[in-house]
Amino acid sequence: MKYSISTLGKLLLVVTVLGIGTISSLHAQDNNKKKDSFERTYNNSLQTVEYGNFKFSANLIYDGMQREKNLSTLKINNSQLEGSLLPFSDNETGLIQLNKQALREYKVYSDERNKIIEVSFNTTVHNFNYQFKIKIMPNGNSILNVINNRDSIEYRGIIERI
C-alpha cells in the first residue's frame, strides 16, 4: 500500500497532536498529585504544631558561612522544651542542652496560599534568652532558627508528631 506525502503528513500530524495531548494530560495529573501531596503535608504539619507535641530532627547545621551534618533533636511537649542542639564540630562550647525548659509566647502562623507554617517561641537557659523560629515548607522540610543574645544559627530537618 502506497501512501502519498500528504497522507503521511496528516498521519504524522495526528500522532504528534495525540502525543502532545497525552503528555499535557500526564503533566497536569502530576501537578495535581503534587498539589494534593503538599496540601496533605501542610494540613498534617499544621495539626501537629497546633497540638504542640512534636519533635524537630536536624540533619544539617548552617551559620551563614558553613554547613555541616548535624543530628540535633528538639522536642516540644506540653509547653516544655527538651533535647540538645549540637554546635559545629569545632565549637565545643556551643551546645544548648534543654531539660524541660518552659516555653513562652508559643505562636503558630500559617500561610494557606503558599502552604508554609511558622512556629515561634522563646525560652531561657542559664540566663540566656533564646528565640526559636521553625519554618515548615510545603514538602515537609523544616528550618529551625535559634537566636540568642549573641548569635544566630540555623538547623535544617523535619518535624514529627510525638
C-alpha positions, 0 to 999 in steps of 0.5 A, spaced: 500 500 500 502 506 497 501 512 501 502 519 498 506 525 502 500 528 504 497 522 507 503 521 511 503 528 513 496 528 516 498 521 519 504 524 522 500 530 524 495 526 528 500 522 532 504 528 534 497 532 536 495 525 540 502 525 543 502 532 545 495 531 548 497 525 552 503 528 555 499 535 557 494 530 560 500 526 564 503 533 566 497 536 569 495 529 573 502 530 576 501 537 578 495 535 581 498 529 585 503 534 587 498 539 589 494 534 593 501 531 596 503 538 599 496 540 601 496 533 605 503 535 608 501 542 610 494 540 613 498 534 617 504 539 619 499 544 621 495 539 626 501 537 629 504 544 631 497 546 633 497 540 638 504 542 640 507 535 641 512 534 636 519 533 635 524 537 630 530 532 627 536 536 624 540 533 619 544 539 617 547 545 621 548 552 617 551 559 620 551 563 614 558 561 612 558 553 613 554 547 613 555 541 616 551 534 618 548 535 624 543 530 628 540 535 633 533 533 636 528 538 639 522 536 642 516 540 644 511 537 649 506 540 653 509 547 653 516 544 655 522 544 651 527 538 651 533 535 647 540 538 645 542 542 639 549 540 637 554 546 635 559 545 629 564 540 630 569 545 632 565 549 637 565 545 643 562 550 647 556 551 643 551 546 645 544 548 648 542 542 652 534 543 654 531 539 660 524 541 660 525 548 659 518 552 659 516 555 653 513 562 652 509 566 647 508 559 643 505 562 636 503 558 630 502 562 623 500 559 617 500 561 610 494 557 606 496 560 599 503 558 599 502 552 604 508 554 609 507 554 617 511 558 622 512 556 629 515 561 634 517 561 641 522 563 646 525 560 652 531 561 657 537 557 659 542 559 664 540 566 663 540 566 656 534 568 652 533 564 646 528 565 640 526 559 636 523 560 629 521 553 625 519 554 618 515 548 615 515 548 607 510 545 603 514 538 602 515 537 609 522 540 610 523 544 616 528 550 618 529 551 625 532 558 627 535 559 634 537 566 636 540 568 642 543 574 645 549 573 641 548 569 635 544 566 630 544 559 627 540 555 623 538 547 623 535 544 617 530 537 618 523 535 619 518 535 624 514 529 627 508 528 631 510 525 638 
